[in-house]
Amino acid sequence: MYDFNGMKSDLKSFRHLEPSEGHPVMALSFSPSGDSFLVVTGAATAKIYDRNGFVLGEFVRGDMYIRDMKNTKGHVSGLTSGKWHPNDRATALTCSDDGTLRLWDTMELVQKSVVKPTLRKPGRVAVTSCTFSHDGGLIAGGLRDGSIQLWSASGKFGVSAAVGMVQPPKAQMIQKQTWTVVSRAASIMRDAHAAEADITSLCFGHDGQTLLSRAMDHTLKVWDIRKFSTPRLVLDGLTNMQSSTGCCLSPTETLAVTGLSDDGTGSGGVAFVDLERGEVVRKVAMAESVVPVLWHPKLNQILVGMGGRSTGQTSILYNPDFSERGALLCVGQAPRRRVGFDFEAPVIIHNPHALPMYREPRSKKRQREKDRGDPVKTKRPDSGMMAGVGKGGRIGATGGTLLTQYLLKHKGKMVPVEEEQDPRKAILRHSKEDFSAFTAAYKKTQPTPMFAQDDDDEEEGED
């Protein structure tokens, strides 16, 4: 939300809103008094905000289990467009993929009427765009099958039919259906645009007879509703890849303005059509695809919304000689310099999945593998003891000051045995040592040695 009086040349907004999380904004419309505006998103319910950006209310969602859409108290599918009544502050119009248009009481936030388009065969066809005439007497709706239908908003609508053979919900039985319903259109143009090509925008002229239609078949058509069989003007080659590409008339209604989508060249644009000459008189290139356009009659400035799936930008086209107020109030004011007392709250990104309550429990198998590497839980010897490193109280060859380590190192003679040492030499090295101190106790009990003596007779016989 922007305020021309409060903005500087940096064109910063004073408020940022997200009406329905995850859903794009399809349409915006101010009330006749200008104190509130209608926000239509891809959700099934529209919201009303005041001019300061605070929510005033939200429309009711319908019952998706009721087959006949005229018996539901609201939309059951995503909204596609919406418009506030140009004269009645208590009435707003929305359309949806559920195949209906609905009039709402903006004061009580309840449904006033259900408008069901007339189809060639039974079923549901999404209504992709809708609008009021400037006096509020006509309602126009564009369908996905390429047809445009008109209804009289001043006539008396029929009363809603009762629920059929299907047993209605309990709440539906208690609540009386007070809304009206209409299904027969005043005028129908079946093949206004190509089938399955969404009609992205409809715009009435102030004379109540001129109607502009923009569709995804890359055309802009001008209709005279008094002769609704053929278009008065057809303009081809106007690229349209967006489901909400808009069109509008200049304040003098001599020019029509529509957005151009990016066709792969890396830029979109705005096309100006001279209705008398029946041709495009000018194209203004933009950085991205142009979706909504609005030519403000009092400011005489054109507001353009650009963007794709990942980016968005708002631009204003104005003439320095003919424009009044609006952008001229802020483009000449330099932004205020930052001072030491300026404070900007830090950006905090809340990720709910990072909170402990949303974390998934750890796998027991993964925990066991982690415990195997912990020497305390497995009670295994430390790797330093196996390597012979005597540091930090461990027994080893170097380092450490423990008494046990010192005794084992010096008194215990921790000398490695050579691999090629002769065992006989190892034993004989103790032969010269005096062990009398250890063997004196055994002298008294030692037996008398007896040695064999030579026999003289045997010696003589041998001679």
VONU-36281 format. One record per residue (C-alpha): x, y, z; residue in three letters. Coordinates in Angstrom, 3 decimals. Layout:
# residues N
{atom {X; Y; Z}; ALA}
...
//
This chain:
# residues 463
{atom {0.000; 0.000; 0.000}; MET}
{atom {1.369; 3.380; -1.062}; TYR}
{atom {0.643; 6.934; -0.020}; ASP}
{atom {1.678; 9.611; -2.519}; PHE}
{atom {1.660; 12.297; 0.150}; ASN}
{atom {3.916; 10.294; 2.452}; GLY}
{atom {6.313; 8.824; -0.126}; MET}
{atom {9.637; 10.196; -1.292}; LYS}
{atom {11.445; 9.546; -4.553}; SER}
{atom {12.402; 6.063; -3.301}; ASP}
{atom {8.666; 5.124; -3.631}; LEU}
{atom {8.561; 2.848; -0.587}; LYS}
{atom {5.238; 1.405; 0.558}; SER}
{atom {3.936; 2.060; 4.047}; PHE}
{atom {2.261; -1.333; 4.540}; ARG}
{atom {2.614; -4.872; 3.234}; HIS}
{atom {-0.310; -7.313; 3.352}; LEU}
{atom {-0.664; -11.043; 2.691}; GLU}
{atom {-4.435; -11.708; 2.517}; PRO}
{atom {-4.243; -15.470; 1.905}; SER}
{atom {-0.959; -17.239; 2.452}; GLU}
{atom {0.152; -19.101; -0.645}; GLY}
{atom {-2.522; -17.601; -2.929}; HIS}
{atom {-1.948; -14.850; -5.521}; PRO}
{atom {-3.941; -11.623; -5.465}; VAL}
{atom {-6.307; -11.758; -8.444}; MET}
{atom {-8.155; -8.433; -8.142}; ALA}
{atom {-8.439; -5.263; -6.031}; LEU}
{atom {-11.360; -2.855; -5.945}; SER}
{atom {-12.042; 0.225; -3.820}; PHE}
{atom {-15.492; 0.993; -2.458}; SER}
{atom {-17.384; 4.020; -3.868}; PRO}
{atom {-16.583; 5.993; -0.711}; SER}
{atom {-12.892; 5.018; -0.848}; GLY}
{atom {-12.707; 4.088; 2.840}; ASP}
{atom {-12.251; 0.331; 2.203}; SER}
{atom {-11.255; -2.047; -0.568}; PHE}
{atom {-12.004; -5.594; -1.683}; LEU}
{atom {-9.182; -8.140; -2.073}; VAL}
{atom {-9.818; -11.203; -4.239}; VAL}
{atom {-7.219; -13.989; -4.044}; THR}
{atom {-6.926; -17.530; -5.301}; GLY}
{atom {-8.653; -18.737; -2.133}; ALA}
{atom {-12.408; -19.384; -1.957}; ALA}
{atom {-13.115; -16.341; 0.244}; THR}
{atom {-12.531; -12.634; -0.403}; ALA}
{atom {-11.572; -10.112; 2.296}; LYS}
{atom {-12.387; -6.477; 2.954}; ILE}
{atom {-9.751; -4.071; 4.345}; TYR}
{atom {-9.945; -0.467; 5.417}; ASP}
{atom {-7.694; 2.147; 3.851}; ARG}
{atom {-5.124; 1.644; 6.649}; ASN}
{atom {-4.708; -2.051; 5.843}; GLY}
{atom {-6.714; -3.617; 8.687}; PHE}
{atom {-9.120; -6.471; 8.026}; VAL}
{atom {-12.793; -5.563; 8.305}; LEU}
{atom {-14.218; -8.946; 7.411}; GLY}
{atom {-14.155; -12.018; 5.223}; GLU}
{atom {-16.891; -13.529; 3.077}; PHE}
{atom {-18.379; -16.920; 3.930}; VAL}
{atom {-17.129; -20.105; 2.326}; ARG}
{atom {-19.695; -22.437; 0.768}; GLY}
{atom {-20.371; -26.095; 1.465}; ASP}
{atom {-18.362; -28.151; -1.007}; MET}
{atom {-20.543; -31.249; -0.486}; TYR}
{atom {-23.625; -29.611; -2.006}; ILE}
{atom {-23.694; -30.337; -5.719}; ARG}
{atom {-25.951; -27.504; -6.861}; ASP}
{atom {-23.954; -24.288; -6.475}; MET}
{atom {-27.070; -22.115; -6.148}; LYS}
{atom {-27.795; -23.714; -2.766}; ASN}
{atom {-24.430; -22.939; -1.174}; THR}
{atom {-23.869; -19.839; 0.928}; LYS}
{atom {-20.548; -19.006; -0.741}; GLY}
{atom {-17.916; -20.016; -3.244}; HIS}
{atom {-16.364; -23.458; -2.912}; VAL}
{atom {-13.408; -23.023; -5.314}; SER}
{atom {-10.695; -20.466; -5.888}; GLY}
{atom {-11.763; -16.942; -6.850}; LEU}
{atom {-10.740; -15.462; -10.188}; THR}
{atom {-11.962; -11.839; -10.082}; SER}
{atom {-14.102; -9.350; -8.174}; GLY}
{atom {-15.482; -5.836; -8.280}; LYS}
{atom {-17.094; -3.431; -5.826}; TRP}
{atom {-20.387; -1.898; -6.952}; HIS}
{atom {-19.662; 1.556; -8.425}; PRO}
{atom {-22.525; 3.252; -6.526}; ASN}
{atom {-23.682; 0.940; -3.729}; ASP}
{atom {-21.208; 0.665; -0.882}; ARG}
{atom {-23.020; -2.377; 0.481}; ALA}
{atom {-22.663; -4.562; -2.648}; THR}
{atom {-19.695; -6.400; -4.156}; ALA}
{atom {-19.331; -8.968; -6.938}; LEU}
{atom {-17.050; -12.028; -7.140}; THR}
{atom {-16.610; -14.938; -9.566}; CYS}
{atom {-14.949; -18.293; -9.130}; SER}
{atom {-13.799; -21.541; -10.685}; ASP}
{atom {-16.954; -23.158; -9.277}; ASP}
{atom {-18.860; -21.649; -12.229}; GLY}
{atom {-20.857; -18.934; -10.423}; THR}
{atom {-20.910; -15.190; -9.821}; LEU}
{atom {-22.094; -13.976; -6.421}; ARG}
{atom {-23.317; -10.645; -5.086}; LEU}
{atom {-22.381; -9.940; -1.464}; TRP}
{atom {-23.602; -7.702; 1.302}; ASP}
{atom {-20.380; -6.008; 2.411}; THR}
{atom {-21.941; -4.812; 5.659}; MET}
{atom {-23.239; -8.138; 6.954}; GLU}
{atom {-20.711; -10.224; 4.946}; LEU}
{atom {-23.452; -12.523; 3.670}; VAL}
{atom {-24.491; -13.619; 0.205}; GLN}
{atom {-27.238; -11.640; -1.537}; LYS}
{atom {-27.566; -13.361; -4.915}; SER}
{atom {-26.138; -16.254; -6.921}; VAL}
{atom {-25.706; -15.851; -10.670}; VAL}
{atom {-25.394; -19.085; -12.657}; LYS}
{atom {-24.345; -18.735; -16.306}; PRO}
{atom {-26.330; -20.447; -19.027}; THR}
{atom {-24.259; -23.294; -20.497}; LEU}
{atom {-24.559; -25.325; -23.661}; ARG}
{atom {-24.547; -28.565; -21.682}; LYS}
{atom {-24.833; -29.420; -17.982}; PRO}
{atom {-21.713; -29.082; -15.907}; GLY}
{atom {-19.449; -26.425; -14.464}; ARG}
{atom {-17.481; -23.874; -16.468}; VAL}
{atom {-15.192; -21.509; -14.602}; ALA}
{atom {-16.014; -17.793; -14.650}; VAL}
{atom {-12.645; -16.089; -15.157}; THR}
{atom {-13.632; -12.390; -15.078}; SER}
{atom {-16.516; -10.158; -14.019}; CYS}
{atom {-17.374; -6.487; -13.755}; THR}
{atom {-20.158; -3.921; -13.257}; PHE}
{atom {-21.210; -1.261; -15.718}; SER}
{atom {-20.497; 2.307; -14.584}; HIS}
{atom {-24.079; 2.841; -13.413}; ASP}
{atom {-24.215; -0.598; -11.764}; GLY}
{atom {-27.160; -1.737; -13.855}; GLY}
{atom {-25.361; -4.544; -15.737}; LEU}
{atom {-23.156; -7.436; -14.705}; ILE}
{atom {-20.760; -8.978; -17.240}; ALA}
{atom {-19.017; -12.319; -16.869}; GLY}
{atom {-16.420; -14.036; -19.024}; GLY}
{atom {-16.329; -17.853; -19.049}; LEU}
{atom {-13.546; -20.293; -19.815}; ARG}
{atom {-15.483; -21.683; -22.783}; ASP}
{atom {-14.950; -18.320; -24.533}; GLY}
{atom {-18.430; -16.885; -23.981}; SER}
{atom {-19.443; -13.512; -22.495}; ILE}
{atom {-22.785; -13.202; -20.691}; GLN}
{atom {-24.637; -10.133; -19.404}; LEU}
{atom {-27.218; -9.901; -16.604}; TRP}
{atom {-29.369; -7.045; -15.390}; SER}
{atom {-28.452; -6.184; -11.811}; ALA}
{atom {-31.534; -4.039; -11.245}; SER}
{atom {-34.096; -6.770; -11.970}; GLY}
{atom {-35.645; -9.041; -9.375}; LYS}
{atom {-33.798; -12.312; -9.047}; PHE}
{atom {-35.641; -15.554; -8.392}; GLY}
{atom {-35.671; -17.126; -4.925}; VAL}
{atom {-33.199; -19.936; -4.302}; SER}
{atom {-34.587; -23.415; -4.838}; ALA}
{atom {-34.676; -25.882; -1.981}; ALA}
{atom {-32.012; -28.546; -1.606}; VAL}
{atom {-32.766; -31.624; -3.726}; GLY}
{atom {-33.098; -35.229; -2.674}; MET}
{atom {-29.735; -35.249; -0.936}; VAL}
{atom {-30.078; -34.812; 2.811}; GLN}
{atom {-28.651; -31.351; 3.586}; PRO}
{atom {-26.198; -30.733; 6.444}; PRO}
{atom {-27.601; -29.887; 9.849}; LYS}
{atom {-26.536; -26.250; 9.687}; ALA}
{atom {-28.196; -25.928; 6.304}; GLN}
{atom {-31.465; -27.250; 7.719}; MET}
{atom {-31.517; -24.684; 10.487}; ILE}
{atom {-30.418; -21.672; 8.422}; GLN}
{atom {-32.981; -20.354; 5.963}; LYS}
{atom {-31.727; -19.632; 2.469}; GLN}
{atom {-32.400; -15.931; 2.074}; THR}
{atom {-30.336; -15.264; -1.041}; TRP}
{atom {-31.793; -15.009; -4.549}; THR}
{atom {-30.630; -16.773; -7.688}; VAL}
{atom {-30.712; -16.097; -11.423}; VAL}
{atom {-29.624; -18.381; -14.239}; SER}
{atom {-30.914; -16.786; -17.429}; ARG}
{atom {-28.634; -14.183; -18.993}; ALA}
{atom {-29.985; -11.067; -20.715}; ALA}
{atom {-27.415; -11.364; -23.525}; SER}
{atom {-25.013; -14.161; -24.471}; ILE}
{atom {-22.144; -14.185; -26.945}; MET}
{atom {-21.081; -17.818; -27.175}; ARG}
{atom {-17.904; -17.632; -29.255}; ASP}
{atom {-16.637; -14.246; -28.158}; ALA}
{atom {-13.112; -15.672; -27.765}; HIS}
{atom {-11.422; -18.984; -28.434}; ALA}
{atom {-12.568; -21.892; -26.316}; ALA}
{atom {-10.389; -22.803; -23.322}; GLU}
{atom {-8.760; -19.365; -23.567}; ALA}
{atom {-9.453; -17.508; -20.333}; ASP}
{atom {-11.138; -14.115; -20.667}; ILE}
{atom {-8.802; -12.196; -18.380}; THR}
{atom {-10.560; -8.812; -18.193}; SER}
{atom {-13.813; -7.006; -19.017}; LEU}
{atom {-14.342; -3.240; -19.025}; CYS}
{atom {-17.482; -1.155; -19.686}; PHE}
{atom {-17.533; 2.306; -21.195}; GLY}
{atom {-19.348; 5.202; -19.544}; HIS}
{atom {-22.005; 5.126; -22.246}; ASP}
{atom {-23.122; 1.682; -20.978}; GLY}
{atom {-22.963; 0.269; -24.513}; GLN}
{atom {-19.231; -0.277; -25.130}; THR}
{atom {-17.562; -3.352; -23.670}; LEU}
{atom {-13.872; -4.320; -23.883}; LEU}
{atom {-12.749; -7.931; -23.499}; SER}
{atom {-9.181; -9.254; -23.164}; ARG}
{atom {-8.398; -12.966; -23.476}; ALA}
{atom {-5.509; -15.387; -23.572}; MET}
{atom {-6.037; -15.942; -27.303}; ASP}
{atom {-3.854; -12.790; -27.665}; HIS}
{atom {-6.731; -10.562; -28.743}; THR}
{atom {-8.492; -7.428; -27.535}; LEU}
{atom {-12.082; -6.994; -28.732}; LYS}
{atom {-14.458; -4.055; -28.541}; VAL}
{atom {-18.184; -4.852; -28.394}; TRP}
{atom {-21.406; -2.921; -28.788}; ASP}
{atom {-23.851; -4.690; -26.451}; ILE}
{atom {-26.777; -3.518; -28.599}; ARG}
{atom {-25.353; -5.661; -31.438}; LYS}
{atom {-23.756; -8.432; -29.472}; PHE}
{atom {-23.447; -10.853; -32.387}; SER}
{atom {-20.157; -9.549; -33.809}; THR}
{atom {-17.364; -7.439; -32.284}; PRO}
{atom {-16.963; -3.852; -33.405}; ARG}
{atom {-13.156; -4.060; -33.353}; LEU}
{atom {-10.695; -6.968; -33.130}; VAL}
{atom {-6.981; -6.495; -32.422}; LEU}
{atom {-4.707; -9.528; -32.798}; ASP}
{atom {-1.100; -10.127; -31.861}; GLY}
{atom {-1.344; -8.696; -28.333}; LEU}
{atom {0.573; -11.310; -26.354}; THR}
{atom {-1.235; -12.512; -23.242}; ASN}
{atom {0.236; -15.301; -21.107}; MET}
{atom {-1.211; -14.231; -17.737}; GLN}
{atom {-4.650; -15.158; -16.399}; SER}
{atom {-5.237; -11.640; -14.978}; SER}
{atom {-4.025; -9.381; -17.784}; THR}
{atom {-6.202; -6.276; -17.659}; GLY}
{atom {-7.556; -3.659; -20.014}; CYS}
{atom {-9.106; -0.233; -19.441}; CYS}
{atom {-10.230; 2.953; -21.185}; LEU}
{atom {-8.694; 6.393; -21.072}; SER}
{atom {-10.666; 9.157; -19.282}; PRO}
{atom {-11.862; 10.473; -22.665}; THR}
{atom {-12.551; 6.877; -23.838}; GLU}
{atom {-10.752; 7.467; -27.121}; THR}
{atom {-7.944; 5.082; -26.208}; LEU}
{atom {-7.876; 1.556; -24.816}; ALA}
{atom {-4.928; 0.360; -22.782}; VAL}
{atom {-3.913; -3.253; -22.173}; THR}
{atom {-0.897; -5.156; -20.906}; GLY}
{atom {1.468; -7.285; -22.980}; LEU}
{atom {3.109; -10.435; -21.642}; SER}
{atom {6.705; -11.469; -22.101}; ASP}
{atom {6.799; -13.696; -25.187}; ASP}
{atom {10.358; -14.877; -24.615}; GLY}
{atom {12.102; -11.652; -25.554}; THR}
{atom {12.729; -10.756; -21.921}; GLY}
{atom {10.282; -7.842; -21.675}; SER}
{atom {6.583; -7.030; -21.746}; GLY}
{atom {4.823; -3.786; -22.449}; GLY}
{atom {1.753; -1.572; -22.515}; VAL}
{atom {-0.245; -1.167; -25.746}; ALA}
{atom {-2.354; 1.904; -26.576}; PHE}
{atom {-5.205; 1.365; -29.044}; VAL}
{atom {-6.988; 4.177; -30.869}; ASP}
{atom {-10.648; 3.099; -30.924}; LEU}
{atom {-11.584; 5.408; -33.795}; GLU}
{atom {-8.736; 4.343; -36.078}; ARG}
{atom {-8.867; 0.747; -34.865}; GLY}
{atom {-5.118; 0.201; -34.516}; GLU}
{atom {-2.320; 0.169; -31.974}; VAL}
{atom {-0.825; 3.652; -31.933}; VAL}
{atom {1.929; 3.076; -29.356}; ARG}
{atom {3.680; 0.401; -27.326}; LYS}
{atom {5.720; 1.158; -24.214}; VAL}
{atom {8.258; -1.527; -23.321}; ALA}
{atom {8.454; -2.741; -19.721}; MET}
{atom {10.955; -4.912; -17.902}; ALA}
{atom {8.498; -7.785; -17.345}; GLU}
{atom {5.025; -8.989; -18.249}; SER}
{atom {2.345; -6.348; -17.599}; VAL}
{atom {-0.713; -7.785; -15.844}; VAL}
{atom {-3.073; -5.110; -14.371}; PRO}
{atom {-3.394; -1.614; -15.821}; VAL}
{atom {-5.379; 1.357; -14.512}; LEU}
{atom {-5.735; 4.822; -16.061}; TRP}
{atom {-6.729; 7.061; -13.168}; HIS}
{atom {-9.131; 9.752; -14.424}; PRO}
{atom {-8.346; 12.416; -11.804}; LYS}
{atom {-4.580; 11.980; -11.649}; LEU}
{atom {-4.321; 11.289; -15.409}; ASN}
{atom {-1.662; 8.687; -14.671}; GLN}
{atom {-1.387; 5.015; -15.639}; ILE}
{atom {-0.573; 2.487; -12.929}; LEU}
{atom {1.020; -0.715; -14.197}; VAL}
{atom {1.642; -3.962; -12.340}; GLY}
{atom {4.444; -6.153; -13.684}; MET}
{atom {5.943; -9.482; -12.789}; GLY}
{atom {5.948; -13.221; -13.178}; GLY}
{atom {6.011; -16.182; -10.848}; ARG}
{atom {9.007; -15.012; -8.810}; SER}
{atom {9.164; -11.195; -9.094}; THR}
{atom {6.812; -8.234; -8.985}; GLY}
{atom {6.999; -4.499; -9.610}; GLN}
{atom {4.679; -1.504; -9.805}; THR}
{atom {5.314; 1.387; -12.198}; SER}
{atom {3.549; 4.673; -12.905}; ILE}
{atom {3.389; 6.313; -16.334}; LEU}
{atom {2.674; 10.036; -16.244}; TYR}
{atom {2.990; 13.139; -18.332}; ASN}
{atom {4.775; 16.013; -16.545}; PRO}
{atom {2.589; 18.562; -18.358}; ASP}
{atom {-0.872; 16.982; -18.066}; PHE}
{atom {-0.662; 14.828; -14.931}; SER}
{atom {-1.888; 16.160; -11.609}; GLU}
{atom {-0.735; 15.297; -8.109}; ARG}
{atom {-0.116; 11.551; -7.672}; GLY}
{atom {3.429; 10.624; -8.579}; ALA}
{atom {4.375; 14.296; -9.030}; LEU}
{atom {4.103; 14.777; -5.265}; LEU}
{atom {6.885; 12.334; -4.458}; CYS}
{atom {9.283; 12.113; -7.432}; VAL}
{atom {10.814; 15.478; -6.563}; GLY}
{atom {11.302; 14.779; -2.846}; GLN}
{atom {14.640; 13.217; -1.957}; ALA}
{atom {14.535; 10.447; 0.664}; PRO}
{atom {15.584; 11.380; 4.189}; ARG}
{atom {19.155; 10.571; 5.116}; ARG}
{atom {19.821; 7.957; 7.720}; ARG}
{atom {20.897; 9.150; 11.160}; VAL}
{atom {22.291; 7.326; 14.144}; GLY}
{atom {18.924; 7.197; 15.887}; PHE}
{atom {17.252; 5.274; 13.047}; ASP}
{atom {16.350; 1.757; 14.016}; PHE}
{atom {15.364; -1.129; 11.786}; GLU}
{atom {14.052; -4.283; 13.359}; ALA}
{atom {16.146; -7.303; 12.364}; PRO}
{atom {14.550; -9.689; 9.924}; VAL}
{atom {13.655; -12.871; 11.801}; ILE}
{atom {12.774; -15.899; 9.721}; ILE}
{atom {10.663; -18.345; 11.685}; HIS}
{atom {10.972; -21.884; 10.450}; ASN}
{atom {8.463; -24.012; 12.376}; PRO}
{atom {10.140; -27.244; 11.304}; HIS}
{atom {13.315; -26.221; 13.151}; ALA}
{atom {11.562; -26.159; 16.535}; LEU}
{atom {12.150; -29.175; 18.805}; PRO}
{atom {8.449; -30.056; 18.897}; MET}
{atom {8.384; -30.528; 15.107}; TYR}
{atom {11.619; -32.489; 14.812}; ARG}
{atom {11.395; -36.109; 13.837}; GLU}
{atom {12.564; -38.638; 16.447}; PRO}
{atom {16.080; -39.911; 15.959}; ARG}
{atom {16.564; -43.300; 14.425}; SER}
{atom {17.716; -45.948; 16.939}; LYS}
{atom {19.980; -47.487; 14.350}; LYS}
{atom {21.728; -44.181; 13.738}; ARG}
{atom {22.042; -43.611; 17.488}; GLN}
{atom {23.675; -47.033; 17.971}; ARG}
{atom {26.208; -46.277; 15.255}; GLU}
{atom {27.046; -43.009; 16.967}; LYS}
{atom {27.429; -44.723; 20.375}; ASP}
{atom {29.932; -47.188; 18.915}; ARG}
{atom {32.344; -44.325; 18.373}; GLY}
{atom {32.052; -43.122; 21.985}; ASP}
{atom {34.804; -44.765; 24.153}; PRO}
{atom {32.932; -43.943; 27.385}; VAL}
{atom {29.716; -45.727; 26.360}; LYS}
{atom {31.501; -48.683; 24.771}; THR}
{atom {34.098; -48.940; 27.663}; LYS}
{atom {36.892; -49.739; 25.261}; ARG}
{atom {40.591; -48.829; 25.772}; PRO}
{atom {41.609; -45.479; 24.526}; ASP}
{atom {43.507; -45.373; 21.258}; SER}
{atom {46.461; -43.673; 23.021}; GLY}
{atom {47.041; -46.702; 25.280}; MET}
{atom {47.211; -49.029; 22.296}; MET}
{atom {49.684; -46.770; 20.486}; ALA}
{atom {52.020; -46.471; 23.482}; GLY}
{atom {51.531; -42.758; 23.964}; VAL}
{atom {51.865; -41.957; 27.660}; GLY}
{atom {50.092; -38.646; 27.800}; LYS}
{atom {47.291; -37.488; 30.038}; GLY}
{atom {47.711; -40.289; 32.623}; GLY}
{atom {47.952; -43.120; 30.086}; ARG}
{atom {50.765; -45.682; 30.245}; ILE}
{atom {53.275; -45.225; 27.464}; GLY}
{atom {56.859; -44.594; 26.462}; ALA}
{atom {56.901; -40.830; 26.569}; THR}
{atom {55.339; -37.993; 28.484}; GLY}
{atom {53.420; -38.111; 31.774}; GLY}
{atom {54.642; -37.822; 35.403}; THR}
{atom {52.703; -40.560; 37.155}; LEU}
{atom {54.660; -42.676; 39.668}; LEU}
{atom {53.364; -45.912; 38.180}; THR}
{atom {54.515; -44.892; 34.727}; GLN}
{atom {57.931; -43.885; 36.051}; TYR}
{atom {58.446; -47.211; 37.841}; LEU}
{atom {57.350; -49.219; 34.835}; LEU}
{atom {59.634; -47.264; 32.614}; LYS}
{atom {62.849; -47.267; 34.680}; HIS}
{atom {62.732; -49.961; 37.414}; LYS}
{atom {60.711; -52.416; 35.430}; GLY}
{atom {63.176; -52.066; 32.538}; LYS}
{atom {60.552; -51.899; 29.832}; MET}
{atom {63.043; -52.777; 27.091}; VAL}
{atom {61.656; -54.483; 24.004}; PRO}
{atom {63.070; -57.939; 23.273}; VAL}
{atom {64.983; -58.142; 20.070}; GLU}
{atom {63.403; -60.425; 17.523}; GLU}
{atom {66.707; -62.188; 16.485}; GLU}
{atom {68.153; -62.726; 20.023}; GLN}
{atom {69.570; -66.271; 20.635}; ASP}
{atom {67.781; -67.930; 23.600}; PRO}
{atom {70.971; -69.893; 24.602}; ARG}
{atom {72.964; -66.688; 24.903}; LYS}
{atom {70.202; -65.122; 26.907}; ALA}
{atom {70.457; -67.961; 29.460}; ILE}
{atom {74.292; -68.196; 29.600}; LEU}
{atom {74.630; -64.533; 30.340}; ARG}
{atom {73.525; -65.318; 33.904}; HIS}
{atom {76.215; -68.117; 34.414}; SER}
{atom {78.885; -65.815; 35.764}; LYS}
{atom {76.626; -64.185; 38.268}; GLU}
{atom {76.954; -65.198; 41.963}; ASP}
{atom {73.729; -66.775; 43.189}; PHE}
{atom {75.234; -68.055; 46.486}; SER}
{atom {73.127; -65.670; 48.486}; ALA}
{atom {70.047; -67.335; 47.047}; PHE}
{atom {71.327; -71.011; 47.157}; THR}
{atom {72.987; -71.165; 50.678}; ALA}
{atom {69.748; -72.477; 52.219}; ALA}
{atom {69.816; -75.506; 49.946}; TYR}
{atom {73.460; -76.713; 50.802}; LYS}
{atom {72.385; -78.772; 53.859}; LYS}
{atom {69.759; -80.652; 51.990}; THR}
{atom {71.656; -81.224; 48.810}; GLN}
{atom {72.476; -84.945; 48.132}; PRO}
{atom {76.077; -86.195; 48.045}; THR}
{atom {77.257; -86.331; 44.463}; PRO}
{atom {78.282; -89.788; 43.319}; MET}
{atom {80.460; -90.130; 40.233}; PHE}
{atom {81.156; -93.303; 38.285}; ALA}
{atom {84.663; -94.840; 38.683}; GLN}
{atom {86.667; -96.622; 36.025}; ASP}
{atom {87.076; -100.440; 36.367}; ASP}
{atom {90.748; -101.698; 35.878}; ASP}
{atom {89.638; -105.131; 34.572}; ASP}
{atom {87.717; -103.652; 31.748}; GLU}
{atom {90.671; -101.575; 30.795}; GLU}
{atom {92.975; -104.543; 30.652}; GLU}
{atom {90.544; -106.589; 28.566}; GLY}
{atom {90.331; -103.941; 26.079}; GLU}
{atom {94.087; -103.997; 25.626}; ASP}
//
